[in-house]
Amino acid sequence: MKFFRPSDFEYNSSWNIDIIPWRDSKIVFVDNIYKHPDRVYEYLTSVNAIVSNKHGNNLNGVDFMDGQLFLDNRWDLNRKFLLNKLYTLYELKEEGTFNVFNQFRLIDDFPGLGNHWHPHTDGKVNFITFLNKTHNLKAGTSLYKAQSTKANFFIEKTDTEHTKPWKNPKQFEEELCILDRFNCGVAFPGQWFHGQTIVDNFFKDTTRFTEVIFL
């Protein structure tokens, strides 16, 4: 067995960054994030995550598996430099952030095209790194337009991610699908409705890995 070391999770010291205007803000794409992405992927495939976001009538572990891993990589100056760049681009105050790795896997079959996985909002700018080596350049994360002003109420109060995750076009319209590119990331305002893009049963046989940072 080869031990994993902190250096396995070090960010690169330079990246390609593309900024795309969207709605009232911007989407920022970052290439080539980890210096050793294969080691990060190897680590994620070798450990079991902790179950996340428990709710009443929880479907997590029944219809799907959704877990999280936490790493404190604030020692990494390259990571700090990249995040500072994102804070500047979004005119935000710098805060200390932890790595959160999400692991997702379907148990039940995908219910069919037209169903969207839990479009939701967050209070901060999201920075998502895709770490799916065998899913490169396929559907990753989508941005949505709510079809009703009541959409956010139902998501927060009744139709939560782990109780009723699938939504249909009558509730949300997909406006943009961001590709899942291995070792690449995307940042966007969390108040935009968004969610992971599931279009088939691929993630029934393979676990989906992302790193999520809230700026």
N, C-alpha and C positions, 0 to 999 in steps of 0.2 A: 504494500500500500504506500502511495506517495502522499505525504501530508500536504494539505492546502495551507498556504502562507498568505499573510496580508498582501504581499506583492502580487499575488495572483489576481487581486481585485483592483489594481491600480489603473486609473484612467490614463489615456494617452496625453501627451503634452501639447498636441496640436490637432485640429479638427477642420473639416470643411463645414461651414455654416451657411445655410441658405435661409433667407427671410422672405416669406410670402405674405403680402397684405391679405387679410380676410376679415370680412364684416367690419367691426369697429376697432380691430386690433391687428394681430399678426400671428402667423404660424412659423415657428423656427425649427428647421431641420438640422440635425447634427450627425455627421458621419464619423465612423471609426472611433467609438467612445472608449472602449476598454483596450488596454495594451495586450492582454491575454484573454480574448473572448472565449477561446476554446476551453480554457481552464475554468472560467466562470460557468460556462454551459455544463462542463463535467461536474462541477460542484452541485449545481442545481438538480442535475439528474441523479445525484447520489444521495440526496437527503430528502426527508419528508417534512413538509411545511406544517405549521401550526394552523388549525382551523381558524377562519376569520369571520368576523361579523355575525355572531350568533343572534338569531331572532326566534320568536315563537313560530310554530309550524315550519321549522327550518328544513329546507330541501338540500342544504349543503351536506354531502355525504350520502344523499339518497338519489337525486337526479343528476348531481354533478359534484365535483370536488373543488373546493376553493380554499386555498391556504396562503399563508404569508410567512416570510423569513425576514428577520431584521439584522442588519450589519451596521456597525458604527465605523464608517470609513472617513471620518472627518480629519484623520491624520494625512490624507492624501492631498497634497498641494495642487496636483493637476486637477483633481475633482473640484477643489475649492475655486480654482481659476475659472473653470468652465461654468460653474454655477454663478460666480460673480458676473460673468459675461451675460448670462441669462437674466439675472437680477437687473443689470443695467439696461438691457434691451426692453424689459417690461417696466422699467422705472419703479422698481420695488426696493424696499429696504432689505438688506441682507440678513438672513437668519440661519442658524445652524440646522442642518437637516440630516436625517438618517436614510440609509438605503432600505427600501422595502421591496423585496422580491415577491411578486405574486405568482402563484402556481394554480392553473385551472385545468380541469379535465371533465369532459362529459361522461356521464354514466348512461343516461337515456339518450335515444337518438335525437339529433337535431330536428326540430319540428317542421322545417321546410322554409324555403325562401319567402321573404316578406316578414319574417319574424326577426326582431332586433333584440339583442341581449341588453336589457336594463339600461337604456339611455338615462343619464343622471347628470347632475351638476356637482361641482366642488367649490369650496370657498376661495381657493388659491389657483395660481397658474400651475398646470400639470406638466411634468417633464417625464415622458415615458421612453424607456429604452427597450427595444425588442431583442429578445435573446433566444429566438426560435430557429435553430440552425437548419432544421429540415423543412421550414415553412417560409423560406426566404422569398420576398417579393410577392407574397400573397396578401389577402385582406388582413389588415391589422386592427385599426381603431377607426371608428366612424364618428362624424359630427352630424347632429340631427337638428331638425326644427320641430318643436312641439306643435301638434295640431290643435291643442286646446290650452287655454290659460290655466286649466285645472291639472295639467300634467304633473307639475312638480309636487302638488299636494298629494296626489295619489301615490307617487313614487315614495315620498317621505313617510306617509302615514299608513298606507295599506299595501301597495304593490312593491314591496322592497325587493332588493336583489336576491335575497335568499328565501323569499316566500312566493313571489310571482314574477320571475325575472324576464320572461319573454313578452315583448310588446309588438304590436302590429302597426301597419301603415296608417290606420285610422287614428293612432295615438301619436306616432312620430314619423316624419319623413326624413330619410337619409339624404344629406346634402353633399357629403364628401367622405370618401373612404381613403384613409392613409395606409400606405403599404407597410407590411411587416418586413422590415429589412434588418437582417442579423447584425447586431452590434451598432445599430444606428438609433437615434432618438428623435423625438418630436416634442415640442413645447407649445402649449396653447392655453388660453384663459379657461379656467375650470368652470366658469359660469355658463359656458356653452354646453348644451346637452351633448354627451358623448358616451361611448361604450365600446367594449371589445367587439370585433366583427366576426361572427360565426356564420359560415355559409354552407357547411356540410358536416360530416362526421369525422373530419381529420383529427380533431382534438378529443375524439373518443379513444383513439389508439396512441396518441402522443400528448404529452403535457405541454400546455402553453405557458411560457415564461416571459415575464416582463419585470423590469425594475421601474418603480414609480417614486418620483420625488415631488413633493408639493412645495412650491417656492413661495 
